[in-house]
Every structure is written in C-alpha cells, then in structure tokens.
Amino acid sequence: MKTITTLLLCLYTIVAFGQKESEVLIYDFKKRSDFKEAKVTGNATLKKNVGGLNVKAPANEEVTIKLSHNFDFHDWIYISFVMKNESKHRQKFETIIEGKLTHAHGAKPHPIKGIGWMEPNEVRTFDCLLMPDHSTRERNYPDLSRDFKDMPGFPQGVSFTNSFDLKHTKSITFVIPKTPEGANITFGSVYLKRDAIPLAYTKDQHDFFPFIDVYGQYKYSEWDGKIKKDNQFAKDIEKENIDLEAHKGSEEWGKYGSYTESKSFKATGHFRTEKVNETWWIIDPEGKVFWSSGVNGAGHLEATTKIEGRNQYFEYVPDHDDPDFGEFWNEDGTYNFGQANLKRKYGKFDADTYSKRSIQRMKSWGLNTMGANSKEEWDHIEEAFRLPYTISVSTFNGAEMLTNFPDVFHPNWDNYVMDEFEKKAAKAKSDAYFMGWFVDENLTMYTPVEFADLVIMNGASSFAKAEYLKMLEAKGETLHSFNKKTHSHFKKWKEVMSSTKEIDLSAFKAENAEFYDRALELYFSTIRNTIDKVSPNKMYLGCRFNDDEHTNKHTVEVAAKYVDIISFNHYDDDVDSEDFMKIINDIDKPYLISEFNFGTLDKGKLYTGVCTASDQRNRGEKYEHYVNSALHAKKCVGVHWNLWGDATTVGTIEQTFKANSGFLTETDQPYYELIEYVRKVNYEMYSNRYKRLGDKQLK
C-alpha cells in the first residue's frame, strides 16, 4: 500500500493571480482504488464512484475523514478541497489542519480551521487558508521578513496567526457535522495552491518593487473589478446605481430601521432597552422593537497608509503640495488612498455627499446602525438620509493606570471625561436618531492580582499607585510588613512609590480585589453619571470588551450595573462559543457585538485579519451564519461589522490592520457576493428572530 508521501501525485503550472503559479495534488480520490490512508470516524458508508470517494453519513451523526502524515505546507497559501454535495439539502462542512509548533518556548499549537456550506448537488472547491504561526515568521520566510518586516501579511498573502509550524503539518481533517437529514458527499481531491512567495519576487527581489499601484492595490494579482484606469469608476457607479435601484431595503423596516409589525411599547423619543417575554430588545423612539445590524466606520473610506521608510512600496504617491491629491496626506505622514480614490470616482471628495451615498447603501444592504467610529455629525443632513448612529468617546487623558486603562484616580480625570462628552453631546443629545455612546475600545481588564501587579510597576507620578499604597497604609500596613510580605527591602515608602520594578503582591489577595473593584466602579460610574448629565436618556453602550482577553466575568458584572448594553468585540464563527457563553450566561443584561468580520485573499489583499474565509462567497456565508446565531440569542440586541471599507493593502503590524475587513474595497467597490448574503439575512432579521424565539408578546 502506498504511503501518503507517494500521494503527491502531480505538480503542474496554471495561470492565476496574474502570474504563473503551481499546484500540488495531495490526494486524488478519483484515482485511488482504496481509501485506507483516510481514517474515517462515525458510521459512514464509503463507496468509490466516478467522482471519487462517496461518504454517506447517517442522520444525527458526525463523520470525519482524516489524512495523517508529515507534510510541509509552508510554501503554500491554500489547501483546497474539491467535493460535491449529492444530497437535496444545504450541507455545512468544516476543515481542520493540525501540526506541531517548534521553537516557540512551550506555546501550544492551534489548529487552522475553516467552515463552509454546499448547496444541493453543488460541486465546490473550498480553499482553506494556511496561516503559519507568528514564531515561524523569520525562520521560515527570512527574505520576506527582511523586506516586509513592518507588514502583518507578506505580498502574496502569507498571514500569521497563533497556529503551528507549517513545515510540520501532521494531519488534514474534513468534518461533516451531524444533521437531521444525514449527509451525502463525494470527495474528489485535495491539493495545495498559490505559492507563498510571489514568483516575481523569487525571480528578482529588486525589480519586485514597487508592488502597490496608484490606487493602493497589489500589482501582481488580477481579480474581477480591479481598477486599472480612472474611467472604470464611472462604470462602477452606473453598475451600483442599478443594483441600489433593484434593492431598496427591507419591507420589514420602519423609519428607524425598526420592526413595523411589532406592537407599540412605551415611546420616549429616545432609544432604550426592554426585556419582552424573556427576550431583550432595543426599543426605538416611537416604541417599536429594534435590532441593531450595523457597521463600524460607516461613511468613512479610510485606507490610510504609512509612507515614511516604505517609499519603495508605492508606484505613485503625490507630493504634499500636489494640487489634485496632495490634500490626502495626513499630519502624521500617512497617506489616505481611500479618500484619493473617492475623488477619482466622484470628481471631488465631499464628506456629506459620501455620507448620503453611504446611507443609501446601508438601507439597500439591510444595515440600520452606524456603529463605532462612524460619521457623527448628522444635524444638518435631511431625514431621508438618516439612520440611527452612535458616538465614540475616549477617556484617556495621557495618564494611563496601565496598558489601555485610564488612571481613574487622577484628580482631573472626571473633568476630562466631562469635557470630552460635552464636545460631542451638544448637537446629538436631542437627536432621536442618536442611539448611544461607545466609551473607549478594547478596554483592557485583568484579574485583581494582575491589576495590582501592573499598577505597582508605575512610576512616582501615578495617582493609581499612590492610591493603592494609601489603601494599604489605611489598613494598617507598615513598611516593615510590606517588605516582609513582598520579599522587598525598601527603606521608605517614597522608594516604593518611585520603583518601577516588579513586586510580588500575591499576599494582598483581599486588598487587591478591593482596589480592583474600586477602580472598576469608579470608571463605569463616572461615565454613567456623565452621560446622564450631558445627554439624559441616551444609552451607554459599554466599552467594547475584547472577550478573547477579558474572560474575567466579574469585570463584566460590574460593567453591567452601569451600562445599558454590554458591548463585545467578538471575533469567532458565531456568538455561541463556550468561553463567551461563560461570560454572559448568568448576567441578565442585553449585549451587543460591536466588532466582528471575516477576511480573505481572493481580491488582491495581503492580510485577512483575525477571522478568515475562503473567498468572498465564504465571507457572506459566515456573515449569515454569525448574524443568525446572534438573532437567535435572547440577550443579543445587535451585531456590528468591522469595517465599512477595506483597510490599506500594506498596513503595519503596529496598526494591526485587518486588510480585507470591509463591505467595500479601498477603491469604493462593493463586494457584491458578500452583500448578497448581507441582504439575505438582514432583510428578514425581524421575522427570523420572531419565528425562532416565538415571542408572542411582540405583535
């Protein structure tokens, strides 16, 4: 019997992405006479047919097909699966690639996963993106690391994450989840495609530069809709106008994007929340139920790129005093390709005109909320071009208690907070379309001991540190006892205050917990009180917790006492993940997903972001799946996609750009295949939620 090593059956050349590329066939099920190398779990029926390996899974039983061997995948971007759904129902599937993590100082390897769906009788090629572990960046890709050291993804699409060393890939698994109908899938082949290193770069590293064109696009790839001349923009406008005219919005919607068929609840002239028959909803100013399907950065096409030190990347960047495009330089030396492209497309860059176009698009796509960091000035825009909007505020005044958390003990912090809110509240506080405030972003929280350990490492100017030591002294702690408990040798409290060294505070378990709670209570209560003063009846939408880093349920419980809606930036396949459920299960408060997205590499982007997809269709499928999971969660009152438009093609690691994050390209072109799914789920989101939750009090 042949081993997996001998199953590398074919190496051949194709034309793709504008250049010649290779593919390597790993397994051809159509040519194999036996399938002993494929380990199958579950009571599946296996049979060879003309298309390959036919697998029939019984009803309500999961089946997996696993190929194991010592693979080296580091030279490739995708592992592709060719299969056919032989059944008459839509079928979900999952892919799992696993391997070893070497030279990573004890870190655990994580599998690379993908999910997708096949329509009845569909033959589909699914590309699972091979994202190597961060630790292999310099070792496995030395030349690319040298020439593109500031980019999160390399040209051609090598994008790093927490995974494993692709040189030590150990297995390929295909999962058929259990379904009531069972499954019937024929597997044709598995192969690798898209070279990890651009062929143009391999041929001549010097001549590869510049690799970004005048529009901010990757030069060495081709895709449908790529802008090559300015006159294409007019055709794009015409194409989109036809599309917008054909899709004017959901018939379920009322004035605010609320459910027209719902019963009327108390109308307050403001957005608020209410629990209706065990299900949380937002109630609009007129008393109708509202579910927030939104997008962050709405009305802004901000493909802003660092230029300094990277001039060789770009085919063309205008001079600062260029009369046509010099205006798109920012004070920090970055250049905004997005706004420059808007001028090319519409003849000029006008924020209000583009905002109206954005609202027209949102209504057409089924989006009813302008999420965080969107356009905030709406008082002068006519109501026909209005949707509910949010305002984002930062409470950081330059004095941080520790990373990404303000020093709430600073004597002027509350005044600073008041000033920041008052600047933005003047026009919005009486605006019925103003939904509420997002305050700070990805706020970092810790366990009590972590919190205290970091505070004690602050310098002498830290008000938080002074408050912590003052608390210990008030509880009777002397310098002698402090030294004994922390194994220190300080001679004066002033020395403790000025020290920035790590100090073991684990002996102060109760005190640490008390200090942590004081900081949290002061933070959330100050913001709550400020909102109530400057904009009464407007909602506090939380701090957009990054739930991957904030599994501290206690932190969320404190926040829930003060916010109207708890907000989470939750990057996952859905809202049902076990860790996320642990945080919110016992907290009876509505929550909002304030960030999620899925990125891919099929339209010239070089980096996907946290959550990946196979292609634009798969972005749409995953969007639909995510939103449906949220619609069916009784405490979830909305989800906001991040972002409006793609980030720059050549973002930096420091800026953590998620390149293919938008509904639009950096040339302002909608991703129509994605938008098709966005419309599909959003046009019927109210009837879908009503039907699933069976809310008899809604109508």
Rosetta blueprint (number, residue, H / E / L):
1 M L
2 K L
3 T L
4 I H
5 T H
6 T H
7 L H
8 L L
9 L L
10 C E
11 L E
12 Y E
13 T E
14 I E
15 V E
16 A E
17 F L
18 G L
19 Q E
20 K E
21 E E
22 S E
23 E E
24 V E
25 L E
26 I E
27 Y E
28 D E
29 F L
30 K L
31 K L
32 R L
33 S L
34 D L
35 F L
36 K L
37 E L
38 A E
39 K E
40 V E
41 T E
42 G L
43 N L
44 A L
45 T E
46 L E
47 K E
48 K E
49 N E
50 V L
51 G L
52 G E
53 L E
54 N E
55 V E
56 K E
57 A E
58 P L
59 A L
60 N L
61 E L
62 E L
63 V E
64 T E
65 I E
66 K E
67 L E
68 S E
69 H E
70 N E
71 F E
72 D L
73 F L
74 H L
75 D L
76 W E
77 I E
78 Y E
79 I E
80 S E
81 F E
82 V E
83 M E
84 K E
85 N E
86 E L
87 S L
88 K L
89 H L
90 R L
91 Q E
92 K E
93 F E
94 E E
95 T E
96 I E
97 I E
98 E E
99 G E
100 K L
101 L L
102 T L
103 H L
104 A L
105 H L
106 G L
107 A L
108 K L
109 P L
110 H L
111 P L
112 I E
113 K E
114 G E
115 I E
116 G E
117 W E
118 M E
119 E L
120 P L
121 N L
122 E L
123 V E
124 R E
125 T E
126 F E
127 D E
128 C E
129 L E
130 L L
131 M L
132 P L
133 D E
134 H H
135 S H
136 T H
137 R H
138 E H
139 R H
140 N H
141 Y L
142 P H
143 D H
144 L H
145 S H
146 R H
147 D H
148 F L
149 K L
150 D L
151 M L
152 P L
153 G E
154 F L
155 P L
156 Q L
157 G L
158 V L
159 S E
160 F L
161 T E
162 N L
163 S L
164 F L
165 D L
166 L H
167 K H
168 H H
169 T E
170 K E
171 S E
172 I E
173 T E
174 F E
175 V E
176 I E
177 P L
178 K L
179 T L
180 P L
181 E L
182 G L
183 A E
184 N E
185 I E
186 T E
187 F E
188 G E
189 S E
190 V E
191 Y E
192 L E
193 K E
194 R E
195 D E
196 A L
197 I L
198 P L
199 L H
200 A H
201 Y H
202 T H
203 K H
204 D L
205 Q L
206 H L
207 D L
208 F L
209 F L
210 P L
211 F L
212 I E
213 D L
214 V L
215 Y L
216 G L
217 Q L
218 Y E
219 K L
220 Y L
221 S L
222 E L
223 W L
224 D L
225 G L
226 K L
227 I L
228 K L
229 K L
230 D L
231 N L
232 Q H
233 F H
234 A H
235 K H
236 D H
237 I H
238 E H
239 K H
240 E H
241 N H
242 I H
243 D H
244 L H
245 E H
246 A H
247 H L
248 K L
249 G L
250 S L
251 E L
252 E L
253 W E
254 G L
255 K L
256 Y L
257 G L
258 S L
259 Y E
260 T L
261 E L
262 S L
263 K L
264 S L
265 F L
266 K L
267 A L
268 T L
269 G L
270 H L
271 F L
272 R E
273 T E
274 E E
275 K E
276 V E
277 N L
278 E L
279 T E
280 W E
281 W E
282 I E
283 I E
284 D L
285 P L
286 E L
287 G L
288 K L
289 V E
290 F E
291 W L
292 S E
293 S E
294 G E
295 V E
296 N L
297 G L
298 A L
299 G L
300 H L
301 L L
302 E L
303 A L
304 T E
305 T E
306 K E
307 I L
308 E L
309 G L
310 R L
311 N H
312 Q H
313 Y H
314 F E
315 E L
316 Y L
317 V L
318 P L
319 D L
320 H L
321 D L
322 D L
323 P L
324 D L
325 F L
326 G H
327 E H
328 F H
329 W E
330 N L
331 E L
332 D L
333 G L
334 T E
335 Y E
336 N E
337 F H
338 G H
339 Q H
340 A H
341 N H
342 L H
343 K H
344 R H
345 K H
346 Y H
347 G L
348 K L
349 F L
350 D L
351 A H
352 D H
353 T H
354 Y H
355 S H
356 K H
357 R H
358 S H
359 I H
360 Q H
361 R H
362 M H
363 K H
364 S H
365 W H
366 G L
367 L L
368 N L
369 T E
370 M E
371 G L
372 A L
373 N L
374 S L
375 K L
376 E L
377 E L
378 W L
379 D L
380 H L
381 I L
382 E L
383 E H
384 A H
385 F H
386 R L
387 L L
388 P L
389 Y E
390 T E
391 I E
392 S E
393 V E
394 S L
395 T L
396 F L
397 N L
398 G L
399 A L
400 E E
401 M E
402 L E
403 T L
404 N L
405 F E
406 P E
407 D L
408 V L
409 F L
410 H L
411 P L
412 N L
413 W H
414 D H
415 N H
416 Y H
417 V H
418 M H
419 D H
420 E H
421 F H
422 E H
423 K H
424 K H
425 A H
426 A H
427 K H
428 A H
429 K L
430 S L
431 D L
432 A L
433 Y L
434 F E
435 M E
436 G E
437 W E
438 F E
439 V E
440 D L
441 E L
442 N L
443 L L
444 T L
445 M L
446 Y L
447 T L
448 P H
449 V H
450 E H
451 F H
452 A H
453 D H
454 L H
455 V H
456 I L
457 M L
458 N L
459 G L
460 A L
461 S L
462 S L
463 F H
464 A H
465 K H
466 A H
467 E H
468 Y H
469 L H
470 K H
471 M H
472 L H
473 E H
474 A H
475 K L
476 G L
477 E L
478 T L
479 L H
480 H H
481 S H
482 F H
483 N H
484 K H
485 K H
486 T H
487 H L
488 S L
489 H L
490 F L
491 K L
492 K L
493 W H
494 K H
495 E H
496 V H
497 M H
498 S H
499 S L
500 T L
501 K L
502 E L
503 I L
504 D L
505 L L
506 S L
507 A L
508 F L
509 K H
510 A H
511 E H
512 N H
513 A H
514 E H
515 F H
516 Y H
517 D H
518 R H
519 A H
520 L H
521 E H
522 L H
523 Y H
524 F H
525 S H
526 T H
527 I H
528 R H
529 N H
530 T H
531 I H
532 D H
533 K H
534 V H
535 S L
536 P L
537 N L
538 K L
539 M E
540 Y E
541 L L
542 G L
543 C L
544 R L
545 F E
546 N E
547 D L
548 D L
549 E L
550 H L
551 T L
552 N L
553 K H
554 H H
555 T H
556 V H
557 E H
558 V H
559 A H
560 A H
561 K L
562 Y L
563 V L
564 D L
565 I L
566 I E
567 S E
568 F E
569 N E
570 H L
571 Y L
572 D L
573 D L
574 D L
575 V L
576 D L
577 S L
578 E H
579 D H
580 F H
581 M H
582 K H
583 I H
584 I H
585 N L
586 D L
587 I L
588 D L
589 K L
590 P L
591 Y E
592 L E
593 I E
594 S E
595 E E
596 F L
597 N L
598 F L
599 G E
600 T L
601 L L
602 D L
603 K L
604 G L
605 K L
606 L L
607 Y L
608 T L
609 G L
610 V L
611 C L
612 T E
613 A L
614 S L
615 D L
616 Q H
617 R H
618 N H
619 R H
620 G H
621 E H
622 K H
623 Y H
624 E H
625 H H
626 Y H
627 V H
628 N H
629 S H
630 A H
631 L H
632 H L
633 A L
634 K L
635 K L
636 C E
637 V E
638 G E
639 V E
640 H E
641 W E
642 N L
643 L L
644 W L
645 G E
646 D L
647 A L
648 T L
649 T L
650 V L
651 G L
652 T L
653 I L
654 E L
655 Q L
656 T L
657 F L
658 K L
659 A L
660 N L
661 S L
662 G L
663 F L
664 L E
665 T L
666 E L
667 T L
668 D L
669 Q L
670 P E
671 Y L
672 Y H
673 E H
674 L H
675 I H
676 E H
677 Y H
678 V H
679 R H
680 K H
681 V H
682 N H
683 Y L
684 E L
685 M H
686 Y H
687 S H
688 N H
689 R H
690 Y H
691 K H
692 R H
693 L H
694 G L
695 D L
696 K L
697 Q L
698 L L
699 K L
